[in-house]
C-alpha cells in the first residue's frame, strides 16, 4: 500500500488530523472559560483514543485563543507533547489600524507569528509550519531566509503551504533548502474534480479554481502531503440540514445514507473514506470539536481500504448530477 508523504518523512502516521479552529470560544478577545478548556481536553482525549495524533492550528483561529486553550491543556499534561504532532499556519492578517485584511509573508510577520504561536501553545517548536493561503506579494528569497532561520533556531522542523497551485509551490521550492512537505486545500465530495488535470470545482459559486495543471500528480511525485480542509462538505452528506439543497446534493445524501447502512458504518466515515481512497493518500483535517462526531470519523481509514472503484465512482458521479465530468 502507498504510504502518506508525511509518513515517508517520519513526521506522522496519523491518517486523520484534528483541526483546532473550533477551540477557544468565540471570535473575540474575551477570556477563555473553564468550559472551553474542558471541551478542548475532551476533544484531544477523544482524538488520541482513536489514533489521531496530529493537530492543525493557525495563529488567527479564534483571535489566537484556539492555540492558547490548547497550550493550557499541554501545560496541565506536559508529557502529551512528545506523543503528538502540532502544525500551525501564519500569513493571514485581519483588518486593523494599519490596513485592510491581507496576506503577509514578510520576514517580520512570519517571525512574529511563529513566536506568538509558540508562546500561546506553550511549546518550544512546531512540527510543521504552513503559509496560510498564497500572498501575491510573496518574495520567495525572503520566505526562504526566514524558513532557514526558523529551522536553525529549532523553532520549526518542517514547512508547507495552503491553497497553492503547482507554480507557486515550485517558485517557493526553488529558493528553499528544506522541502515543502504539505499543501492544505479545501477538498470534499462536493468540492473536488479530478478530471481536467485536477481542477478544484466550487459548485456553490458555479466557478472553478485552477489549483492545477497536474497539482495532485506533482504532489505525488514530490512527496507533498495533500491535506483536505472542510473534508466533510460542511456536513451536508452527514446530517446537516441546508436550505435549498440541489437535486444532486439530495440524491448524494441519500446514497451516502444507503451505503453507510449497508457497510455498517457512519456517514462521516464513508465521506472521508471516499476522499482518502485517492492514490495521493489525502489526509483529511476534520474540524469538529464534538467528541461524538470525532468518533464518527474513526472508521474512515477502513472504509477507504474497502471502497471499490464502482462505489467511489457512484458517489463521484452522483454528486455531479449523475454526469461523469
Secondary structure by P-SEA (a helix, b strand, c coil): cccccccccccccccbbbbccccccccccccccaaaaaaaaaaaaaaaaacccbbbbccccccaaaaaaaaaaaaacccccccbbbbbbcccccccccccccccccaaaaaaaaaaaaaaaccccccbbbcccccccccaaaaaaaaaaaaaaccccccccccccaaaaaaaaacccccccbbbcccccccccccccccccccccccccccccaaaaaaaaabbbbbbccccccccccccccccccaaaaaaaaaaaaaaaaacccaaaaaaaaaaccccccccccccccaaaaaaacaaaaaaaaccaaaaaaaaaaaaccccc
